[in-house]
Amino acid sequence: MNLRLGTRGSQLALWQATTVAARIAAAGGPGCEIIVIKTDGDRLQERPLSEIGGKGLFVKEIEDALLGGQIDLAVHSSKDMSAVLPDGLMIAGVLPRENPLDALVLPARAQGSGLRAPEPSNVLSLKPSALTTVDDLVTALGSSPSIGTGSVRRIAQLSRLFPGARFTGIRGNLDTRLRKLDEGAHDAIVLAAAGLTRLGFAARISLSIPATACVPAAGQGIVAIEIRGSDARARDAVALINDADAGDALAAERALVERLDGGCQTPIGALASLADGNMLDLVAVVAALDGSRVIRGHARAPRREAAALGARVGEQLMADGAGDILAEARRIQQRV
């Protein structure tokens, strides 16, 4: 009997779902029937996520279907998930992590693109390979670029690099976002490097922005598989493909966000990585929405203590004033 696998219908979500299904089958597990579920986040494409409840809108209907027994597995970009799951649900496993960093994408050169070229600019005179450092990026984009991103986390951190930048939301499938960029809607856009790579657009990455400049979202680059905690059959199937390295990193990052009472549209960054064999290194940031204040945290612990590590760094950030920054960010967002 097939497992019913619930997913959104976006390009990236379908890639994630078909990859999970193929890996379970290849590992000797049951077949999966993919069921596409339309979420509020998909229906409300014209409004910024920060105004309509954040990326949790991409998850709620799928989790409701899981709780209601309409599906057996739910596949998500883990950065879209709430730090605290609904009662009865659990993350049973994850796929290996793709590049977790944010990616800066410049407009494509007009030659052979089939698209109307933007007006000539300093940005277009540079090949992506010419950008090797953040300083190169700042030089290329100038003092007041138009940057496409609706992420408050990215805006809060990138405002420190580009204090004169104009940040504007950009939504839709990946090819739609790239087309708008190439048609001149923005000087650059910022996307997750993982999504670009998984959908075959890695060549469009002009620069993977280092975590020293912009710490990525908790869970960025990790595909998570959610199940009902009581469903032993689904749990056994997912265990066949679980990646322990990515799972430990995700546990640390999610514990940090939980300690900060953060969500998908709060200016929190967290990135855990393996170091020295069985150690886990966690860096994190909380930034004011306008970039005027940034608090950073860092610690290392054995990977078996991943969740405790995340909670400890979260506690460190709170002691340094992160609570005040996040409270102010929430007040500002409520007024918008």
Secondary structure by P-SEA (a helix, b strand, c coil): cbbbbbbcccaaaaaaaaaaaaaaaaaccbbbbbbbbbcccccccccccccccccccccaaaaaaaaaccccbbbcccccccccccccccccccccccccbbbbbccccccccccccccccccccccccccccaaaaaaaaccccccccccaaaaaaaccccccbbbbbbbccaaaaaaaaaacccccccccaaaaaaaccccccccccccccccccccccbbbbbcccccaaaaaaaaacccaaaaaaaaaaaaaaaaacccccccbbbbbbbccccbbbbbbbcccccccbbbbbbbcccccaaaaaaaaaaaaaaaacaaaaaaaaaaaaaac
